[in-house]
Amino acid sequence: MASDPFLVHVARLRRSPGASSHEVRRGPVALAGPLEGLGIDPGRSVVPPGADAECDVTLRPFSGGIAAVGTVRAPWVGICRRCTVPVSGELRIAVSERFGDAPIADDELYPISDDTIDLGPLVRDAIVLELPMAPLCREDCRGLCPQCGADRNESECGCVAPPDPRWANLDVLR
């Protein structure tokens, strides 16, 4: 059984006030995006299955816990919400979180258990919050023609939108 790459033993660091530890950890992130894998719906994005996220943080002790400050990076893939072409990118997320002892009842602290912190939930939370909710292939994407389905980024199709029946009574005024 492989060890979790995001587990960090912090007993020595906690006993050394003013010390710091630089940690770079890489590994897969559980449940970062929809569970369907690459069966991605248009307008959604996920971390590709099997892709590794990277957590590059500096750990510093404080009274009652450990502060983690740094960045999280991970690739993402998705489908453009307008033209349905595959898109991809990389997330670079600044993180600043705190880990505290279990008896502390604070919802804003990740737990320290047996002098070990798990950076995995921090990485997962950062990624899930930053994944593009509605990815675009480019800002000026023109999308698909609603009549014939042609990609309007490649060429004009010549289709004319059908008249809206709600405005039909105003057409007699022309």
N, C-alpha and C positions, 0 to 999 in steps of 0.2 A: 504494500500500500504506500503510495507516494505521499509525502508530507505536503501540507497546505503551504504554498509559497507566500501567502499573505500573513502568516502567523509570525509575530516578533516577540522574542523573550525580552522583557524590560526590567527584570529585577535589579541588575547592576546599574542601569540608568536611573532608576528610582532612588537608589541609595546615594547618588552623586548629584546634589543640587548644583545647578549652573552648568552641568554637562549637557551635551547633545549627541545625537546619533543620526547619521545620514543613512537612510535605507532606500534602496531601489529594489522593488519586487515586481516580478512579472508572472502572470498566470491567467488562466481562463476565469471569466466572471460568470457566476451562476445567475441565471434568469435576468440577464441584461437585455430586455426587449421582449417582444411577444414570443411565446413559447413555440409557435409554429415553425420556427427555424427560418429557412429561406423562402417559405411560401409567404412572401411579404405582400401585404395589401398596398395599393397605391396610396401615397400620402403617409406612409409609416416608415420607420427606420429601426434597425436592430444592430447589435454587435454580431458579426458573423459567427456561426458556431465554430468552435475550435480556435478562434482568434484570442490572442493574449492582450490583456490590459496591463499597463505599467503604472506603478505607484512610486513616485519619487518624492519622498518626504523627509523632513528633518524632525526628529522627535526630541522634545525638551520636557523635563519633569517640572511639575508645579505641585503645590500642596494638594495632595489627594488624587493626583493623576498624571497623565502624559498629554502634551499638546502635539499635534501633528500638523505641520504646515508644508505645503509643496504643491505638486501637480499630479494629475491623473491623466493618462493618455490612452486612447483606445480607438481602433478603426470602427467605422460604421458603414452599413450599406442600406439602400432603400430604393424606392421607386418614386420618380418625380410625380408630384400630385397633379400636374397639368398635362404632361405628354406621355407618361408611363414608361420612360426610359430608365434603365438602372443608373443610380447615382451612388457615390461613395465619398468618404472623407475621413478625417481624423479629428477626434475630440481632444482638446487640450483644456483641462479644467483646473483652475486654481482651487485648492482645498485648504481649509483651516478648521480643524476639528479637535475635540477633546475626548480623551478616554478617562474614565474614572472607576473607582472601586465599586463593586456590585452593591453594597449597602446604601450607596448614595442614590436617592430617589430623584434623579434628574433626567428628563427625557432627552435633553440635548447632549448627553454624554454617551459615548459608546462604552461598553463594559471592558474592564480589565479582569481577566479570570486567571488565577494561578500565576500571577506576574507575567501574563502573556496577553498581548493585544492582537486582535484580528483586523487587519486592514481591509479584508474582503468586503464587509458590509459598507465601509466608507467608500471604497472604489465603486461598488455596485450602485449605491445611492447617488454618487456624483454623476455616473454615466447615465443612469435612468433619467435624472433630472435635466440633463443636457442633450439627450438624443433629439435630433430635429423631429418635431411633431408632424410637420408637413414639408418634407424636403422638396427642393426644386433643383433641376439640372443647371439652371442659371436664372438670375433675377428677371430677365426679360423673356422668359419662356412663354411662347404664344399658345401652347397646348394643342389639343386635338380639335378638329372641326366637329361640331356636334351633329352635323348632317351626314357626312361621309366617313368620318374617322381619320382623315388625313392629318399627318403631323404638320402643323402650320409653321413650325420652325424650319422645315426643309423647303416647302414651296406653298404658294397659294393654291387652293383647290377650286376657287371660283363659285363655291356654293353661296347662296343667298339665304339668309335666315328667313324662315316662314313668318308671315305677319302674326302678331300677337292678337288673338281674337278679342282681348279685353280693350284694345284700342281701335277696333274695327269701326265703330261709330264716328270716330274723329277723322277717318280716312275720307269721308264724304266732303269734308271741308277743304280738301286740296283742290 
